Amino acid sequence: MERRGLTEAQRRQIVCFLFTLPALAVVFVFFLFPMLRSLVLSFTNWDGIGHDFQWVGLKNFATVVTDSSFRQVVVNTLYLIVIYVPVLNVIALLLAVAVYNSGRAGNIYKSMLFFPNLLSMTVIALIWKIIYNNGGILNQFLKAVGLKILARDWLGLPQTVLPAMSFTIIWFAVGYYLLIYLAGLNTVPVELYESAEVEGVTRTQKLFRITIPLIAPSVTINIVLSTIGIITLFDLPFVLTRGGPGYLSETLALHVYFYAFVQLQTTYALALAVLLGMFAILITSIQLRLLRRREEASR
Amino acid sequence: MRRIIVLFLAIFLVLGAGLASAQKVTLTVALMSSDIPEATQAFLDAFVAENPDIQIDFTSLPDDVEGFLQPKAASGELPDYMSINGGSFGAGLVDKGLILDLRGTFADKNTIDAVKPQFTSPMGKLFGIAGGVSTSVIYYQVKAFKDLGITPPDNWEDFLVACEKLKKAGKTPLIITPADGTIANTLWSWGFANNIVAKYPDYAKRFREGTMPLDTPEFADVFAKAKVLYDKGYTQEGAVSTLYMDGNQMYIQGKAVQQFAGSWLAGSLLKTDFETGIYMPPWNAKGKTKVPIVATETGWAVAEGPHKAQATRLLDWMNGKGFHYYQNARGNIPDLKDPMGPIKLDQRMKTYLDKLYSYKLTSGLWFEFIPAATMQLIPKLYQEVLLGQKTPREAAAAFDKAAKDAVKK
């Protein structure tokens, strides 16, 4: 039976739309609606429990931003982005190049490096808490090898807490990003390396002149993903340090949690979550723009 | 034919089981019980055995009861029966009609009056029944004290002398746990009691009204005492990052001579391999009378909902015939007029309680009176003070501002 007034293409579009409706409904109910509701409530004085609230304008945002701890929390997040994103990506890329085409041994290395990703971040944090504790494995090792002077309360000192946390995140994440780089390396034609070898090109030159330009899309993905990973980092600092000492290892996402579930100031948590979302969108947009430009330049 | 009979039997059994379970009410129960998992299971099993029309869907709560309950309250999914702390959060729930006013229940009638104000809302509703009386004490290794000729000190100055002796003997004098909120149960609450409550006995009302003066030298001293202990090396190495559970384990393993902790840990800390004694934390200045802590244990509440009758039955049972299951495991201080079962209270704790109850002026624990918005601040401020990032006076000022802002909001 043919319906009048609808072309074949239009009917197909309607059918396609109907097929996507269930997925759209899930996205709307579980993602868009809560997001929009949170945005609306961040401009109110909702107490987090009842149904009554009044509009308060930008008051919640002003309170959150002028809080004495806010600056420290932003600095921590930026510190982690600046340290973690480049270091992680350099290590992952170098390891990917090293284990690529290494045969069976390469597979063993890949499995070992990816292994931490099979564990939950909470488990990882507990393991590293035992390692970093004052009486933990790291200090015991340092004392055993005569380096007692280096033993310290790694998670309790301002100088060491963020580097210690960064190290743990890199250890955890490197395998995942390595796999993305390996996928990128698979797309590089082998003939290019063979020609380069004939031309007498060194390994370093191959890396910078052939590999990196040709896996630029993987670099872009990894940089954006690792940045988002840090901006939304919650579970590791929660278990490892609870954001301490003071606010020195508290991330923005953890700060949202403390507002919402410890201080029970839901609207402050929502305001900060909105700022966090905007921050993530801004940073990743800038990165994407710069990296895409670089990708195009290297083509 | 045989197959048909078997099929009918199977259908009959499945339907029968379905009908039997349909008659039962499933109570959702969320209790803070990670320290006594076996005992919790035992008392829930015992309750179900006595109440065959009820089955229980149990969840073990994390330490931050409010953090667990708040989103459930917001989404109208509070458990039928739950742990709850005294203070403003529960008061808000009962005044909004989300949990029951327990006045007139058997549990209410069987509980001593002293533990009810902390569980009473500004509208006069009883939102929870305390799980017992609580305080915090200093647990100590008796032998280490005897060997060095130390008697339990009676004031702050003597306490420092005792710590110095212990340190000189190569021992770690005291465990403190500023990495999480539990330091508020010990150093903060005792400091507040002895420095502030004596001057402002109406402290709870002042906190509610936002008129509690905290940007003062007396309140700064609450933080300064911790700094003195830390700077003089009287606390364990890595004190800043020590969590509550780690601190308890360190004491049990004999790694320090004293542990400042809650009476709710008597069940484990008084059963160490070495002899342990307890004494009242001497946070008072020399010549001044102590203001000790007499507070409430985390208690229980009942949600407004279709199962409130059954959940109230569990509440009455927990505060009557079933109380000993819980009390025996924790070794905590009962608050029931008639415990209706064998209570196990260590003789050392009994002696301590006789002394504790002789004080006319006492104080509550922090969570019973400070605004929820300031709870997270306490461990953070201690950590910052210990590391020298804030002076005790700056910490006092920050707390003062946060407490007043919370009331304004």
Contacts between the chains, C-beta under 8 A, distances in Angstrom:
chain1	res1	chain2	res2	distance
A	45	B	409	7.7
A	47	B	92	7.4
A	48	B	70	5.9
A	48	B	73	8.0
A	48	B	74	5.6
A	49	B	70	6.9
A	49	B	73	4.7
A	49	B	74	5.3
A	49	B	92	6.6
A	49	B	93	7.2
A	49	B	96	6.3
A	49	B	98	7.1
A	50	B	96	5.5
A	68	B	398	6.8
A	69	B	380	7.7
A	133	B	238	6.9
A	133	B	241	7.5
A	133	B	246	7.4
A	134	B	236	7.7
A	134	B	237	5.1
A	134	B	238	2.6
A	134	B	241	7.0
A	134	B	242	7.6
A	135	B	237	7.7
A	135	B	238	7.3
A	135	B	255	8.0
A	153	B	237	6.9
A	153	B	238	3.8
A	153	B	239	8.0
A	153	B	240	6.4
A	153	B	241	5.5
A	155	B	241	4.4
A	156	B	179	7.6
A	156	B	238	5.5
A	156	B	239	7.4
A	156	B	240	3.6
A	156	B	241	3.4
A	156	B	242	8.0
A	157	B	240	7.6
A	157	B	387	7.5
A	158	B	387	6.2
A	158	B	389	7.2
A	241	B	179	7.8
A	241	B	241	7.1
A	242	B	179	6.5
A	242	B	180	6.2
A	242	B	379	7.8
A	243	B	380	7.8
A	244	B	179	5.9
A	244	B	240	7.3
A	244	B	241	7.0
A	244	B	379	7.1
A	244	B	380	6.9
A	244	B	383	5.0
A	245	B	179	8.0
A	245	B	240	5.0
A	245	B	241	7.0
A	245	B	383	4.0
A	245	B	384	7.2
A	245	B	386	7.6
A	245	B	387	5.5
A	246	B	380	5.5
A	246	B	383	4.9
A	246	B	384	4.1
A	246	B	387	6.9
A	246	B	389	5.7
A	246	B	390	7.8
A	247	B	380	6.5
A	258	B	376	5.2
A	260	B	70	7.7
A	261	B	64	6.8
A	261	B	66	7.6
A	261	B	67	3.5
A	261	B	70	6.3
A	261	B	71	7.5
A	262	B	64	6.3
A	262	B	66	7.8
A	262	B	67	5.9
A	262	B	375	6.1
A	262	B	376	4.5
A	263	B	372	6.1
A	263	B	373	4.6
A	263	B	374	7.7
A	263	B	375	6.6
A	263	B	376	5.3
A	264	B	66	6.1
A	264	B	67	8.0
A	264	B	70	5.7
A	264	B	89	6.6
A	264	B	372	4.4
A	264	B	373	7.0
A	265	B	372	7.9
A	265	B	373	5.5
A	265	B	409	7.5
A	266	B	70	7.7
A	266	B	74	7.7
